[in-house]
Amino acid sequence: MSDTTPTKIVADLATGETKIIPLTDAEIAQRDADAKAAAERKAQEDADAAILAGLKESGKAKLSALGLTDAEVAALIK
């Protein structure tokens, strides 16, 4: 059976020695919290981008309904 405990590499540049050390429970908890926060941030960014895309399409449709050409709408909304 293999050990699945996450590890870190610690290098001593003065001596050239490299060690592979298991993460502490606190480090693992922090890593998990950071990963969760990053996933939540990415989900929010994706949701914001989808809302913005919808608003742009709505704006384009409204400008077209006012009689602007596709070229005029494209010049106004990028």
C-alpha positions, 0 to 999 in steps of 0.5 A: 500500500502506498502512502498518499500523504501530500509532500513538499520538497525542501532544498537547502541551497547552501548545502545542496541537500534536498528533502521530501517532507510530508505536509503537516495536518495544518498545511494540508488543511490550508492547501484544501482551503486555498483550493476551495477558495480558488474554485469558488472564485473561478465559479464566480468569475465564470458566472460574472462573464456569463452575465456580462455576455447576456447583457451585451447580447441584450444591448445589441438586440435593443440597439438593432431594434432602434434601427442601428445597423450591425456595423453600428452596433458592433462599433458601440459594443465590443 
